[in-house]
Amino acid sequence: MIKYSTRLVFILRNVVIKIPVSRKGYLQGLNEKKIWDKYNNVISLAELKWMCMGIVCQKRYNTVSSIPNNVVIRSKELIPEFDFNNCDLYNPENWGIDGKTYVLLDYGVNKYIAGLYK
């Protein structure tokens, strides 16, 4: 399966590859690496296998159809970089599940990146 936004996303059997198609997508890839390095032991983030020049490879997870508000609120509390108004953590497409644990799949956004190209 292939998805497209600021990055071209290839969803393969066991991994997801995100290739930037814009400056915003490139910055998202860099930020995912930064967030992974800083918070992967604090909150359930999609496992980052590697990042090179803004291209990201992550472990693939099962998708969810909805995300509880308390999961989003807790995520914003644990990762202050996500605590801004137009952060799209309420979008279930940004979440997966591993057993009974919600996993944040798309964590490349921050307030600066979200504000680009408005």
MMTF fields as JSON, N, C-alpha, C and O atoms, coordinates in Angstrom:
{
  "mmtfVersion": "1.0.0",
  "mmtfProducer": "UNKNOWN",
  "numBonds": 471,
  "numAtoms": 472,
  "numGroups": 118,
  "numChains": 1,
  "numModels": 1,
  "chainsPerModel": [1],
  "groupsPerChain": [118],
  "chainIdList": ["A"],
  "bondAtomList": [4, 2, 8, 6, 12, 10, 16, 14, 20, 18, 24, 22, 28, 26, 32, 30, 36, 34, 40, 38, 44, 42, 48, 46, 52, 50, 56, 54, 60, 58, 64, 62, 68, 66, 72, 70, 76, 74, 80, 78, 84, 82, 88, 86, 92, 90, 96, 94, 100, 98, 104, 102, 108, 106, 112, 110, 116, 114, 120, 118, 124, 122, 128, 126, 132, 130, 136, 134, 140, 138, 144, 142, 148, 146, 152, 150, 156, 154, 160, 158, 164, 162, 168, 166, 172, 170, 176, 174, 180, 178, 184, 182, 188, 186, 192, 190, 196, 194, 200, 198, 204, 202, 208, 206, 212, 210, 216, 214, 220, 218, 224, 222, 228, 226, 232, 230, 236, 234, 240, 238, 244, 242, 248, 246, 252, 250, 256, 254, 260, 258, 264, 262, 268, 266, 272, 270, 276, 274, 280, 278, 284, 282, 288, 286, 292, 290, 296, 294, 300, 298, 304, 302, 308, 306, 312, 310, 316, 314, 320, 318, 324, 322, 328, 326, 332, 330, 336, 334, 340, 338, 344, 342, 348, 346, 352, 350, 356, 354, 360, 358, 364, 362, 368, 366, 372, 370, 376, 374, 380, 378, 384, 382, 388, 386, 392, 390, 396, 394, 400, 398, 404, 402, 408, 406, 412, 410, 416, 414, 420, 418, 424, 422, 428, 426, 432, 430, 436, 434, 440, 438, 444, 442, 448, 446, 452, 450, 456, 454, 460, 458, 464, 462, 468, 466],
  "bondOrderList": [1, 1, 1, 1, 1, 1, 1, 1, 1, 1, 1, 1, 1, 1, 1, 1, 1, 1, 1, 1, 1, 1, 1, 1, 1, 1, 1, 1, 1, 1, 1, 1, 1, 1, 1, 1, 1, 1, 1, 1, 1, 1, 1, 1, 1, 1, 1, 1, 1, 1, 1, 1, 1, 1, 1, 1, 1, 1, 1, 1, 1, 1, 1, 1, 1, 1, 1, 1, 1, 1, 1, 1, 1, 1, 1, 1, 1, 1, 1, 1, 1, 1, 1, 1, 1, 1, 1, 1, 1, 1, 1, 1, 1, 1, 1, 1, 1, 1, 1, 1, 1, 1, 1, 1, 1, 1, 1, 1, 1, 1, 1, 1, 1, 1, 1, 1, 1],
  "groupList": [{"groupName": "MET", "atomNameList": ["N", "CA", "C", "O"], "elementList": ["N", "C", "C", "O"], "formalChargeList": [0, 0, 0, 0], "bondAtomList": [1, 0, 2, 1, 3, 2], "bondOrderList": [1, 1, 2], "singleLetterCode": "M", "chemCompType": "L-PEPTIDE LINKING"}, {"groupName": "ILE", "atomNameList": ["N", "CA", "C", "O"], "elementList": ["N", "C", "C", "O"], "formalChargeList": [0, 0, 0, 0], "bondAtomList": [1, 0, 2, 1, 3, 2], "bondOrderList": [1, 1, 2], "singleLetterCode": "I", "chemCompType": "L-PEPTIDE LINKING"}, {"groupName": "LYS", "atomNameList": ["N", "CA", "C", "O"], "elementList": ["N", "C", "C", "O"], "formalChargeList": [0, 0, 0, 0], "bondAtomList": [1, 0, 2, 1, 3, 2], "bondOrderList": [1, 1, 2], "singleLetterCode": "K", "chemCompType": "L-PEPTIDE LINKING"}, {"groupName": "TYR", "atomNameList": ["N", "CA", "C", "O"], "elementList": ["N", "C", "C", "O"], "formalChargeList": [0, 0, 0, 0], "bondAtomList": [1, 0, 2, 1, 3, 2], "bondOrderList": [1, 1, 2], "singleLetterCode": "Y", "chemCompType": "L-PEPTIDE LINKING"}, {"groupName": "SER", "atomNameList": ["N", "CA", "C", "O"], "elementList": ["N", "C", "C", "O"], "formalChargeList": [0, 0, 0, 0], "bondAtomList": [1, 0, 2, 1, 3, 2], "bondOrderList": [1, 1, 2], "singleLetterCode": "S", "chemCompType": "L-PEPTIDE LINKING"}, {"groupName": "THR", "atomNameList": ["N", "CA", "C", "O"], "elementList": ["N", "C", "C", "O"], "formalChargeList": [0, 0, 0, 0], "bondAtomList": [1, 0, 2, 1, 3, 2], "bondOrderList": [1, 1, 2], "singleLetterCode": "T", "chemCompType": "L-PEPTIDE LINKING"}, {"groupName": "ARG", "atomNameList": ["N", "CA", "C", "O"], "elementList": ["N", "C", "C", "O"], "formalChargeList": [0, 0, 0, 0], "bondAtomList": [1, 0, 2, 1, 3, 2], "bondOrderList": [1, 1, 2], "singleLetterCode": "R", "chemCompType": "L-PEPTIDE LINKING"}, {"groupName": "LEU", "atomNameList": ["N", "CA", "C", "O"], "elementList": ["N", "C", "C", "O"], "formalChargeList": [0, 0, 0, 0], "bondAtomList": [1, 0, 2, 1, 3, 2], "bondOrderList": [1, 1, 2], "singleLetterCode": "L", "chemCompType": "L-PEPTIDE LINKING"}, {"groupName": "VAL", "atomNameList": ["N", "CA", "C", "O"], "elementList": ["N", "C", "C", "O"], "formalChargeList": [0, 0, 0, 0], "bondAtomList": [1, 0, 2, 1, 3, 2], "bondOrderList": [1, 1, 2], "singleLetterCode": "V", "chemCompType": "L-PEPTIDE LINKING"}, {"groupName": "PHE", "atomNameList": ["N", "CA", "C", "O"], "elementList": ["N", "C", "C", "O"], "formalChargeList": [0, 0, 0, 0], "bondAtomList": [1, 0, 2, 1, 3, 2], "bondOrderList": [1, 1, 2], "singleLetterCode": "F", "chemCompType": "L-PEPTIDE LINKING"}, {"groupName": "ASN", "atomNameList": ["N", "CA", "C", "O"], "elementList": ["N", "C", "C", "O"], "formalChargeList": [0, 0, 0, 0], "bondAtomList": [1, 0, 2, 1, 3, 2], "bondOrderList": [1, 1, 2], "singleLetterCode": "N", "chemCompType": "L-PEPTIDE LINKING"}, {"groupName": "PRO", "atomNameList": ["N", "CA", "C", "O"], "elementList": ["N", "C", "C", "O"], "formalChargeList": [0, 0, 0, 0], "bondAtomList": [1, 0, 2, 1, 3, 2], "bondOrderList": [1, 1, 2], "singleLetterCode": "P", "chemCompType": "L-PEPTIDE LINKING"}, {"groupName": "GLY", "atomNameList": ["N", "CA", "C", "O"], "elementList": ["N", "C", "C", "O"], "formalChargeList": [0, 0, 0, 0], "bondAtomList": [1, 0, 2, 1, 3, 2], "bondOrderList": [1, 1, 2], "singleLetterCode": "G", "chemCompType": "PEPTIDE LINKING"}, {"groupName": "GLN", "atomNameList": ["N", "CA", "C", "O"], "elementList": ["N", "C", "C", "O"], "formalChargeList": [0, 0, 0, 0], "bondAtomList": [1, 0, 2, 1, 3, 2], "bondOrderList": [1, 1, 2], "singleLetterCode": "Q", "chemCompType": "L-PEPTIDE LINKING"}, {"groupName": "GLU", "atomNameList": ["N", "CA", "C", "O"], "elementList": ["N", "C", "C", "O"], "formalChargeList": [0, 0, 0, 0], "bondAtomList": [1, 0, 2, 1, 3, 2], "bondOrderList": [1, 1, 2], "singleLetterCode": "E", "chemCompType": "L-PEPTIDE LINKING"}, {"groupName": "TRP", "atomNameList": ["N", "CA", "C", "O"], "elementList": ["N", "C", "C", "O"], "formalChargeList": [0, 0, 0, 0], "bondAtomList": [1, 0, 2, 1, 3, 2], "bondOrderList": [1, 1, 2], "singleLetterCode": "W", "chemCompType": "L-PEPTIDE LINKING"}, {"groupName": "ASP", "atomNameList": ["N", "CA", "C", "O"], "elementList": ["N", "C", "C", "O"], "formalChargeList": [0, 0, 0, 0], "bondAtomList": [1, 0, 2, 1, 3, 2], "bondOrderList": [1, 1, 2], "singleLetterCode": "D", "chemCompType": "L-PEPTIDE LINKING"}, {"groupName": "ALA", "atomNameList": ["N", "CA", "C", "O"], "elementList": ["N", "C", "C", "O"], "formalChargeList": [0, 0, 0, 0], "bondAtomList": [1, 0, 2, 1, 3, 2], "bondOrderList": [1, 1, 2], "singleLetterCode": "A", "chemCompType": "L-PEPTIDE LINKING"}, {"groupName": "CYS", "atomNameList": ["N", "CA", "C", "O"], "elementList": ["N", "C", "C", "O"], "formalChargeList": [0, 0, 0, 0], "bondAtomList": [1, 0, 2, 1, 3, 2], "bondOrderList": [1, 1, 2], "singleLetterCode": "C", "chemCompType": "L-PEPTIDE LINKING"}],
  "groupTypeList": [0, 1, 2, 3, 4, 5, 6, 7, 8, 9, 1, 7, 6, 10, 8, 8, 1, 2, 1, 11, 8, 4, 6, 2, 12, 3, 7, 13, 12, 7, 10, 14, 2, 2, 1, 15, 16, 2, 3, 10, 10, 8, 1, 4, 7, 17, 14, 7, 2, 15, 0, 18, 0, 12, 1, 8, 18, 13, 2, 6, 3, 10, 5, 8, 4, 4, 1, 11, 10, 10, 8, 8, 1, 6, 4, 2, 14, 7, 1, 11, 14, 9, 16, 9, 10, 10, 18, 16, 7, 3, 10, 11, 14, 10, 15, 12, 1, 16, 12, 2, 5, 3, 8, 7, 7, 16, 3, 12, 8, 10, 2, 3, 1, 17, 12, 7, 3, 2],
  "groupIdList": [1, 2, 3, 4, 5, 6, 7, 8, 9, 10, 11, 12, 13, 14, 15, 16, 17, 18, 19, 20, 21, 22, 23, 24, 25, 26, 27, 28, 29, 30, 31, 32, 33, 34, 35, 36, 37, 38, 39, 40, 41, 42, 43, 44, 45, 46, 47, 48, 49, 50, 51, 52, 53, 54, 55, 56, 57, 58, 59, 60, 61, 62, 63, 64, 65, 66, 67, 68, 69, 70, 71, 72, 73, 74, 75, 76, 77, 78, 79, 80, 81, 82, 83, 84, 85, 86, 87, 88, 89, 90, 91, 92, 93, 94, 95, 96, 97, 98, 99, 100, 101, 102, 103, 104, 105, 106, 107, 108, 109, 110, 111, 112, 113, 114, 115, 116, 117, 118],
  "secStructList": [7, 3, 3, 3, 1, 1, 3, 3, 3, 3, 3, 7, 1, 1, 3, 3, 3, 3, 3, 3, 1, 1, 2, 2, 2, 2, 2, 2, 2, 2, 2, 2, 2, 2, 2, 2, 2, 2, 2, 6, 6, 6, 1, 7, 5, 7, 7, 3, 3, 3, 3, 3, 6, 6, 3, 3, 3, 3, 3, 7, 7, 3, 3, 7, 1, 7, 7, 7, 2, 2, 2, 2, 2, 2, 2, 2, 2, 2, 7, 4, 4, 4, 7, 1, 6, 6, 7, 7, 6, 6, 7, 4, 4, 4, 3, 3, 3, 3, 6, 6, 3, 3, 3, 3, 7, 7, 7, 7, 7, 7, 2, 2, 2, 2, 6, 6, 6, 7],
  "xCoordList": [0.846, 0.0, 0.9, 1.993, 0.432, 1.171, 0.244, -0.916, 0.765, 0.048, 0.908, 2.122, 0.262, 0.984, 0.472, -0.737, 1.367, 1.047, 2.29, 2.593, 3.009, 4.285, 5.403, 6.551, 5.021, 5.961, 5.232, 4.03, 5.973, 5.466, 5.714, 6.855, 4.651, 4.757, 4.467, 3.382, 5.452, 5.305, 5.068, 5.915, 3.904, 3.556, 3.797, 3.037, 4.853, 5.261, 4.84, 4.138, 5.251, 4.829, 5.207, 4.363, 6.466, 6.941, 7.442, 7.682, 7.596, 8.118, 7.324, 6.573, 7.517, 6.944, 8.119, 8.964, 8.163, 9.223, 8.576, 7.652, 9.072, 8.539, 9.603, 10.683, 9.283, 10.222, 9.682, 8.572, 10.445, 9.943, 9.787, 10.612, 8.706, 8.475, 8.441, 8.196, 8.689, 8.72, 9.662, 10.093, 9.968, 10.808, 10.148, 10.82, 8.845, 8.105, 8.256, 8.476, 8.14, 8.315, 9.719, 9.915, 10.703, 12.102, 12.289, 12.921, 11.736, 11.848, 11.117, 11.553, 10.013, 9.293, 10.18, 10.217, 10.882, 11.783, 12.878, 13.175, 13.481, 14.52, 13.945, 14.578, 12.727, 12.109, 11.717, 11.796, 11.297, 10.984, 12.213, 12.103, 13.359, 14.6, 14.877, 15.237, 14.708, 14.938, 13.98, 14.4, 12.696, 11.69, 11.969, 11.873, 12.311, 12.631, 13.79, 13.71, 14.854, 16.037, 15.724, 16.282, 14.85, 14.557, 13.488, 13.572, 12.471, 11.295, 10.961, 9.943, 11.76, 11.338, 11.228, 10.551, 11.865, 11.736, 10.661, 10.445, 9.984, 8.99, 7.567, 6.655, 7.391, 6.067, 6.204, 7.289, 5.106, 5.132, 5.119, 4.081, 6.295, 6.468, 6.759, 7.356, 6.34, 6.68, 8.196, 8.924, 8.652, 10.093, 10.778, 10.438, 11.737, 12.523, 13.683, 14.57, 13.668, 14.74, 15.949, 17.084, 15.703, 16.769, 16.182, 15.013, 17.038, 16.695, 17.94, 19.024, 17.794, 18.909, 18.404, 17.53, 18.945, 18.588, 17.074, 16.516, 16.426, 14.999, 14.123, 12.912, 14.711, 13.954, 13.924, 14.956, 12.736, 12.534, 12.043, 11.21, 12.57, 12.073, 11.65, 12.446, 10.379, 9.829, 9.195, 8.839, 9.066, 8.326, 6.858, 6.326, 6.221, 4.798, 3.95, 4.292, 2.845, 1.903, 0.501, 0.219, -0.363, -1.77, -2.384, -2.013, -3.321, -3.954, -5.112, -5.579, -5.564, -6.718, -7.77, -7.465, -9.011, -10.087, -10.412, -11.036, -9.985, -10.192, -9.107, -8.464, -8.929, -7.924, -8.585, -9.188, -8.477, -9.09, -8.453, -7.245, -9.274, -8.79, -7.695, -6.734, -7.835, -6.839, -5.461, -4.448, -5.403, -4.116, -3.45, -2.243, -4.244, -3.709, -3.257, -2.169, -4.079, -3.741, -2.459, -1.592, -2.336, -1.123, 0.1, 1.176, -0.056, 1.047, 1.532, 2.735, 0.583, 0.948, 1.615, 2.46, 1.242, 1.888, 3.315, 4.225, 3.507, 4.819, 5.799, 7.011, 5.265, 6.11, 5.68, 4.772, 6.326, 5.915, 5.949, 5.221, 6.769, 6.836, 5.506, 5.278, 4.622, 3.328, 2.202, 1.065, 2.481, 1.429, 1.178, 1.551, 0.534, 0.11, -1.215, -1.562, -1.955, -3.345, -3.554, -4.453, -2.774, -3.055, -2.26, -2.048, -1.829, -1.174, -2.243, -3.279, -2.007, -3.055, -2.987, -3.223, -2.672, -2.619, -3.999, -4.098, -5.061, -6.41, -6.792, -7.837, -5.968, -6.225, -5.826, -4.646, -6.783, -6.451, -5.468, -4.839, -5.327, -4.359, -2.921, -2.012, -2.714, -1.377, -1.045, 0.016, -1.95, -1.787, -1.907, -2.612, -1.206, -1.319, -1.494, -1.632, -1.487, -1.638, -0.7, -0.514, -0.124, 0.778, 0.274, 0.533, -0.45, -1.134, -2.266, -3.235, -2.144, -3.156, -2.592, -3.232, -1.411, -0.737, -0.873, -0.544, -1.357, -1.406, 0.012, 0.789, 0.328, 1.665, 1.52, 0.755, 2.254, 2.232, 3.083, 4.283, 2.46, 3.132, 3.787, 4.886, 3.123, 3.581, 3.887, 2.986, 5.155, 5.533, 6.585, 7.439, 6.525, 7.494, 7.115, 7.897, 5.928, 5.446, 5.881, 6.035, 6.066, 6.205, 5.508, 4.993, 5.486, 4.736, 5.282, 4.504, 6.582, 7.183, 6.813, 6.379, 6.984, 6.709, 5.226, 4.87, 4.371, 2.927, 2.521, 1.554, 3.25, 2.927, 3.438, 3.107, 4.241, 4.754, 3.644, 2.767, 3.67, 2.781, 1.313, 0.474, 0.985, -0.436, -1.1, -2.292],
  "yCoordList": [-1.167, 0.0, 1.242, 1.228, 2.296, 3.556, 4.682, 4.741, 5.579, 6.777, 7.978, 7.862, 9.148, 10.346, 11.543, 11.742, 12.324, 13.631, 14.493, 14.89, 14.786, 15.488, 14.48, 14.833, 13.203, 12.11, 11.01, 10.804, 10.325, 9.155, 7.978, 7.713, 7.274, 6.229, 4.875, 4.642, 3.992, 2.628, 1.736, 1.635, 1.089, 0.202, -1.222, -1.762, -1.809, -3.149, -4.159, -3.81, -5.375, -6.446, -6.178, -6.288, -5.83, -5.661, -4.257, -3.931, -3.438, -2.082, -1.058, -1.387, 0.182, 1.326, 2.233, 2.536, 2.664, 3.556, 4.89, 4.938, 5.968, 7.307, 8.125, 8.375, 8.536, 9.296, 10.716, 10.897, 11.718, 13.092, 13.542, 13.229, 14.286, 14.85, 16.375, 17.046, 16.908, 18.355, 18.662, 17.764, 19.922, 20.337, 19.955, 19.507, 20.132, 19.78, 18.286, 17.907, 17.448, 16.006, 15.652, 14.773, 16.349, 16.141, 16.477, 15.722, 17.613, 18.018, 17.059, 16.835, 16.49, 15.494, 14.266, 13.734, 13.827, 12.686, 12.962, 12.113, 14.141, 14.511, 14.576, 14.142, 15.128, 15.25, 13.89, 13.688, 12.954, 11.615, 10.986, 10.345, 11.165, 10.642, 11.304, 10.632, 12.623, 13.367, 12.911, 12.667, 12.799, 12.366, 10.924, 10.612, 10.044, 8.651, 8.599, 7.921, 9.314, 9.294, 9.817, 9.334, 10.785, 11.439, 10.708, 10.684, 10.102, 9.613, 8.132, 7.685, 7.351, 5.974, 5.126, 4.098, 5.521, 4.773, 5.348, 4.845, 6.407, 7.095, 6.757, 6.644, 6.6, 6.407, 5.422, 5.264, 4.763, 3.788, 4.496, 4.967, 4.559, 5.117, 3.981, 2.975, 4.134, 3.141, 3.001, 3.99, 1.772, 1.522, 2.094, 1.752, 2.959, 3.544, 2.605, 2.413, 2.026, 1.112, 1.897, 1.577, 2.935, 3.817, 5.079, 5.125, 6.117, 7.359, 7.824, 7.865, 8.174, 8.661, 9.76, 9.519, 10.954, 12.095, 12.336, 12.629, 12.21, 12.456, 11.276, 11.322, 10.215, 8.992, 8.141, 7.906, 7.686, 6.964, 5.551, 5.338, 4.595, 3.216, 2.844, 2.901, 2.46, 2.08, 0.695, 0.215, 0.075, -1.183, -0.909, 0.155, -1.87, -1.746, -2.304, -3.315, -1.633, -2.034, -2.131, -1.559, -2.849, -2.895, -1.521, -0.824, -1.141, 0.174, 0.133, -0.937, 1.313, 1.447, 2.29, 3.059, 2.139, 2.941, 4.166, 5.111, 4.145, 5.308, 5.313, 4.298, 6.463, 6.618, 7.306, 8.367, 6.713, 7.337, 8.693, 8.875, 9.627, 10.963, 10.913, 11.679, 10.008, 9.96, 9.547, 9.94, 8.765, 8.376, 9.595, 9.795, 10.4, 11.612, 12.606, 13.172, 12.818, 13.769, 13.344, 14.176, 12.067, 11.566, 11.747, 12.103, 11.508, 11.676, 13.116, 13.376, 14.051, 15.469, 15.871, 16.766, 15.214, 15.495, 14.94, 15.585, 13.753, 13.107, 13.69, 13.673, 14.208, 14.784, 16.237, 16.517, 17.156, 18.567, 19.143, 20.092, 18.595, 19.065, 18.898, 19.553, 18.029, 17.779, 18.589, 18.502, 19.369, 20.093, 21.452, 22.494, 21.415, 22.63, 22.344, 21.187, 23.404, 23.274, 22.475, 21.636, 22.694, 22.009, 20.706, 20.245, 20.125, 18.815, 17.771, 17.747, 16.917, 15.997, 14.612, 13.599, 14.567, 13.284, 12.653, 11.468, 13.427, 12.859, 12.079, 11.428, 12.136, 11.412, 9.946, 9.659, 9.011, 7.596, 7.027, 6.001, 7.68, 7.206, 7.349, 6.729, 8.158, 8.354, 7.343, 7.419, 6.402, 5.443, 4.01, 3.722, 3.132, 1.701, 1.026, 1.687, -0.289, -1.032, -2.227, -2.885, -2.482, -3.618, -4.359, -3.951, -5.454, -6.123, -5.239, -5.019, -4.726, -3.806, -2.403, -1.555, -2.155, -0.873, -0.035, -0.494, 1.194, 2.12, 2.6, 2.9, 2.667, 3.054, 4.242, 4.192, 5.306, 6.481, 6.211, 5.964, 6.26, 5.926, 7.131, 7.027, 8.255, 9.453, 10.518, 11.221, 10.637, 11.564, 12.56, 12.98, 12.933, 13.861, 15.319, 16.187, 15.604, 16.981, 17.692, 17.063, 18.97, 19.845, 21.155, 21.285, 22.105, 23.341, 24.066, 24.551, 24.14, 24.807, 24.107, 24.754, 22.802, 22.029, 22.108, 22.268, 21.997, 22.063, 23.413, 23.496, 24.47, 25.803, 26.134, 27.186, 25.247, 25.504, 25.384, 24.53, 26.211, 26.133, 26.27, 25.61, 27.096, 27.309, 28.151, 28.439],
  "zCoordList": [0.0, 0.0, 0.0, 0.567, -0.634, -0.701, -0.251, -0.66, 0.598, 1.013, 0.683, 0.522, 0.582, 0.189, 0.97, 1.083, 1.499, 2.084, 1.886, 0.76, 2.96, 2.828, 2.605, 2.335, 2.73, 2.492, 1.722, 1.888, 0.896, 0.196, 1.137, 1.514, 1.516, 2.529, 1.893, 1.359, 1.96, 1.476, 2.682, 3.57, 2.706, 3.803, 3.321, 2.516, 3.823, 3.425, 4.48, 5.429, 4.325, 5.227, 6.693, 7.582, 6.939, 8.309, 8.634, 9.797, 7.613, 7.83, 7.036, 6.117, 7.421, 6.725, 6.358, 7.2, 5.092, 4.633, 4.257, 3.444, 4.859, 4.622, 3.898, 4.432, 2.679, 1.846, 1.686, 1.187, 2.101, 2.002, 0.55, -0.308, 0.298, -1.031, -0.966, -1.968, 0.226, 0.424, 1.579, 2.302, 1.739, 2.865, 4.188, 5.116, 4.268, 5.478, 5.783, 6.933, 4.768, 4.953, 5.398, 6.237, 4.827, 5.223, 6.699, 7.438, 7.125, 8.528, 9.449, 10.578, 8.985, 9.779, 10.02, 11.13, 8.998, 9.145, 10.157, 10.997, 10.086, 11.053, 12.463, 13.426, 12.572, 13.889, 14.46, 15.672, 13.609, 14.117, 14.77, 15.815, 14.167, 14.752, 16.094, 17.061, 16.152, 17.388, 18.494, 19.625, 18.161, 19.144, 19.576, 20.763, 18.637, 18.969, 19.963, 20.987, 19.654, 20.523, 21.921, 22.906, 22.007, 23.286, 24.109, 25.337, 23.44, 24.169, 23.978, 24.506, 23.253, 22.985, 24.241, 24.223, 25.319, 26.577, 27.49, 28.592, 27.032, 27.843, 27.39, 28.209, 26.089, 25.494, 24.332, 23.772, 23.974, 22.873, 21.53, 21.065, 20.919, 19.58, 18.617, 19.002, 17.361, 16.342, 16.309, 16.221, 16.38, 16.423, 15.191, 14.058, 15.428, 14.339, 14.041, 14.874, 12.856, 12.458, 11.969, 12.321, 11.149, 10.691, 10.08, 9.698, 9.998, 9.325, 8.596, 9.177, 7.334, 6.529, 5.6, 4.767, 5.74, 4.895, 4.85, 3.793, 5.998, 6.089, 5.73, 5.944, 5.185, 4.877, 6.145, 6.773, 6.509, 7.757, 7.463, 6.582, 8.213, 8.177, 9.587, 10.524, 9.726, 11.017, 10.933, 9.856, 12.087, 12.19, 11.855, 12.172, 11.219, 10.881, 12.017, 12.628, 12.285, 13.333, 12.747, 11.694, 13.424, 13.042, 13.286, 14.231, 12.43, 12.545, 13.534, 13.922, 13.933, 14.82, 14.127, 13.215, 14.565, 13.98, 14.82, 14.338, 16.081, 16.946, 18.02, 18.29, 18.612, 19.665, 20.866, 20.711, 22.053, 23.237, 23.561, 23.412, 24.001, 24.354, 25.409, 25.343, 26.391, 27.462, 26.943, 27.522, 25.868, 25.278, 24.639, 24.773, 23.946, 23.315, 24.377, 24.277, 25.382, 26.447, 27.156, 27.425, 27.455, 28.123, 27.22, 27.7, 25.932, 24.99, 24.957, 24.92, 24.97, 24.973, 26.275, 26.291, 27.372, 28.657, 28.685, 29.208, 28.127, 28.163, 27.15, 27.367, 26.037, 24.989, 24.797, 24.016, 25.503, 25.429, 24.015, 23.724, 23.141, 21.753, 21.022, 20.005, 21.527, 20.891, 21.507, 21.043, 22.53, 23.227, 22.583, 23.122, 21.411, 20.72, 20.025, 19.791, 19.697, 19.249, 17.97, 17.933, 16.931, 15.672, 15.505, 14.384, 16.607, 16.574, 16.28, 16.944, 15.304, 14.847, 15.519, 14.862, 16.796, 17.499, 17.677, 17.995, 17.477, 17.57, 16.313, 16.287, 15.284, 14.044, 14.232, 14.435, 14.169, 14.389, 13.365, 13.624, 12.202, 11.21, 11.701, 11.15, 12.727, 13.287, 14.383, 15.005, 14.615, 15.705, 15.206, 14.238, 15.887, 15.664, 17.006, 18.035, 16.985, 18.235, 18.217, 17.194, 19.366, 19.558, 20.786, 21.918, 20.555, 21.668, 22.138, 21.411, 23.366, 23.899, 24.089, 24.712, 23.56, 23.724, 22.456, 21.362, 22.61, 21.482, 21.181, 22.087, 19.894, 19.434, 18.497, 17.534, 18.781, 17.922, 16.691, 16.802, 15.517, 14.262, 13.602, 13.059, 13.648, 12.944, 13.986, 14.444, 14.359, 15.421, 14.952, 15.733, 13.69, 13.13, 13.216, 12.828, 13.716, 13.731, 15.028, 16.075, 14.93, 16.082, 15.71, 14.6, 16.606, 16.348, 15.107, 14.285, 14.974, 13.81, 12.499, 11.546, 12.46, 11.23, 10.875, 9.707, 11.875, 11.625, 11.046, 10.289, 11.396, 10.925, 9.529, 8.982, 8.947, 7.607, 6.566, 6.697, 5.557, 4.391, 4.74, 4.126, 5.694, 6.032, 4.993, 5.1]
}
